[in-house]
Amino acid sequence: MAGNILYFFYSGFVLVAWMAILVIFAMKKDVGSMKKVVLVTTPLVVLCGFYFWNGEFNNVVKSYMFSSKAFECDYTAELTHLSIPLPNRTVFMGKENACSPFYLTYADEKTFTDFYEEELGKMRINEDIQTFHPVEQGFMIELSSGSTIDILLDEDDRLLSIDYKQK
């Protein structure tokens, strides 16, 4: 089950709208157009149902259509101008994107490693970060202040976590 309470309302709205469309076309008494409407709208209603109530399907759709592009944090002065890119098909897992360290990613370990070696290398050249080092499950970024940011991948659960440690 997807975690948004508004999905009850959305699901109800989709079903009422679908029934209204069916009633409107049934009143026209045109069987041919009614069959076409049912053939087109039924799969759309079913897909909406899957999106609202199947968490895995919800995450897959979000990873293609609404993926998160970067980790940004405006609540910590040191991180206000730092934007850490996220791999393709990475989905924010929380209520609001306010320095949240939790993301779900469909990147495998090789894609994750290649992506961050390239992106963190660019950030070091641009002097956004001082240096970065590979660690067991990801990367440790060192900022010019001495603070660190750990970017870790738990490939089994597909979780990407970003942990800021102030010096």
C-alpha positions as CSV (number, residue, x, y, z in Angstrom):
1,M,0.0,0.0,0.0
2,A,1.3,3.4,-0.9
3,G,1.7,5.8,2.0
4,N,-0.3,8.8,1.2
5,I,-3.7,9.3,2.9
6,L,-4.9,11.4,0.0
7,Y,-4.9,8.3,-2.2
8,F,-8.3,7.4,-0.7
9,F,-9.6,10.7,-2.1
10,Y,-7.8,10.3,-5.4
11,S,-9.0,6.8,-5.9
12,G,-12.6,7.8,-5.1
13,F,-12.3,10.7,-7.6
14,V,-11.0,8.5,-10.3
15,L,-13.8,5.9,-9.8
16,V,-16.5,8.7,-9.8
17,A,-15.0,10.3,-12.9
18,W,-14.9,6.9,-14.6
19,M,-18.5,6.1,-13.7
20,A,-19.6,9.6,-14.9
21,I,-17.9,9.1,-18.3
22,L,-19.6,5.7,-18.6
23,V,-23.0,7.1,-17.8
24,I,-22.6,10.0,-20.3
25,F,-21.7,7.6,-23.1
26,A,-24.4,5.1,-22.1
27,M,-27.0,7.9,-22.4
28,K,-25.9,8.5,-26.0
29,K,-27.0,4.9,-26.7
30,D,-24.2,4.5,-29.1
31,V,-22.8,1.0,-28.4
32,G,-19.8,1.4,-30.6
33,S,-18.5,4.5,-28.8
34,M,-19.4,3.0,-25.5
35,K,-17.2,-0.1,-26.2
36,K,-14.3,2.2,-27.2
37,V,-14.6,4.3,-24.1
38,V,-14.6,1.1,-21.9
39,L,-11.6,-0.3,-23.7
40,V,-9.6,2.9,-23.2
41,T,-10.7,4.0,-19.8
42,T,-10.7,0.7,-17.9
43,P,-6.9,0.1,-18.3
44,L,-6.3,3.8,-17.2
45,V,-8.4,3.3,-14.1
46,V,-6.5,0.0,-13.3
47,L,-3.1,1.7,-13.8
48,C,-4.2,4.6,-11.5
49,G,-5.2,2.0,-8.9
50,F,-1.9,0.3,-9.2
51,Y,-0.1,3.6,-8.8
52,F,-2.1,4.6,-5.7
53,W,-2.1,1.2,-3.9
54,N,1.0,-0.7,-5.0
55,G,4.1,0.7,-3.4
56,E,6.6,-0.9,-5.7
57,F,4.7,0.2,-8.9
58,N,4.4,3.7,-7.4
59,N,8.2,3.8,-6.9
60,V,8.9,2.5,-10.4
61,V,6.6,5.1,-12.0
62,K,8.1,7.9,-9.8
63,S,11.7,6.8,-10.8
64,Y,10.9,7.3,-14.5
65,M,8.6,10.3,-14.3
66,F,9.4,12.2,-11.1
67,S,12.9,11.2,-10.2
68,S,15.0,13.4,-7.8
69,K,18.0,15.0,-9.5
70,A,20.1,16.4,-6.6
71,F,20.5,16.4,-2.9
72,E,20.2,20.0,-1.6
73,C,20.0,21.2,2.0
74,D,19.1,24.8,2.8
75,Y,18.9,24.2,6.6
76,T,22.7,23.9,7.1
77,A,24.7,27.0,6.2
78,E,27.6,25.0,4.9
79,L,25.4,23.0,2.5
80,T,23.3,25.9,1.1
81,H,25.4,26.2,-2.1
82,L,26.2,22.6,-2.4
83,S,24.2,20.4,-4.7
84,I,25.1,16.7,-4.8
85,P,23.8,15.0,-8.0
86,L,21.8,11.8,-7.7
87,P,21.9,8.8,-10.1
88,N,19.1,8.4,-12.7
89,R,15.9,6.8,-11.4
90,T,16.5,7.9,-7.8
91,V,13.3,8.6,-5.8
92,F,13.0,10.8,-2.7
93,M,11.6,8.7,0.2
94,G,10.0,11.1,2.6
95,K,7.4,13.7,3.2
96,E,9.4,16.8,2.2
97,N,12.8,17.3,0.6
98,A,14.4,19.2,3.4
99,C,17.9,17.7,3.9
100,S,16.4,14.3,3.9
101,P,19.1,11.6,3.6
102,F,16.8,8.8,2.3
103,Y,16.4,7.9,-1.3
104,L,15.4,4.8,-3.2
105,T,17.6,4.2,-6.3
106,Y,17.4,1.7,-9.2
107,A,21.2,2.1,-9.9
108,D,23.3,-0.9,-9.3
109,E,26.6,-0.8,-7.5
110,K,28.7,-0.3,-10.7
111,T,26.4,2.4,-12.1
112,F,26.5,4.1,-8.6
113,T,30.3,3.9,-8.4
114,D,30.9,5.2,-11.9
115,F,28.3,8.0,-11.5
116,Y,29.8,9.3,-8.3
117,E,33.4,9.0,-9.4
118,E,32.6,11.2,-12.4
119,E,30.3,13.7,-10.6
120,L,32.5,14.0,-7.5
121,G,35.5,14.5,-9.7
122,K,33.8,17.4,-11.4
123,M,32.8,18.8,-8.0
124,R,36.5,18.6,-6.9
125,I,37.7,20.4,-10.0
126,N,35.1,23.1,-9.5
127,E,36.3,23.3,-5.9
128,D,32.8,22.6,-4.5
129,I,34.4,19.9,-2.4
130,Q,37.9,19.4,-1.1
131,T,38.2,15.7,-1.8
132,F,36.4,12.4,-1.9
133,H,37.3,8.8,-1.0
134,P,35.6,5.5,-1.8
135,V,34.5,3.6,1.3
136,E,33.0,0.2,1.7
137,Q,29.4,1.0,0.5
138,G,29.9,4.3,-1.2
139,F,31.9,7.5,-1.0
140,M,33.0,10.0,1.7
141,I,33.2,13.6,0.7
142,E,35.4,16.0,2.6
143,L,34.4,19.7,2.5
144,S,36.9,22.5,2.8
145,S,35.7,23.1,6.4
146,G,36.7,19.5,7.4
147,S,33.1,18.3,7.6
148,T,32.2,15.1,5.8
149,I,29.3,13.8,3.8
150,D,28.8,10.0,3.4
151,I,27.0,8.7,0.4
152,L,26.2,5.1,0.9
153,L,24.3,2.5,-1.2
154,D,22.6,-0.5,0.3
155,E,22.1,-2.5,-2.9
156,D,19.9,-5.2,-1.3
157,D,17.2,-2.6,-0.3
158,R,18.1,-0.2,-3.1
159,L,18.5,2.6,-0.5
160,L,20.8,5.5,-1.0
161,S,21.6,7.5,2.2
162,I,23.4,10.8,2.5
163,D,24.8,11.6,5.9
164,Y,26.3,15.0,6.8
165,K,28.7,15.1,9.7
166,Q,29.7,18.6,10.8
167,K,33.2,19.1,12.1
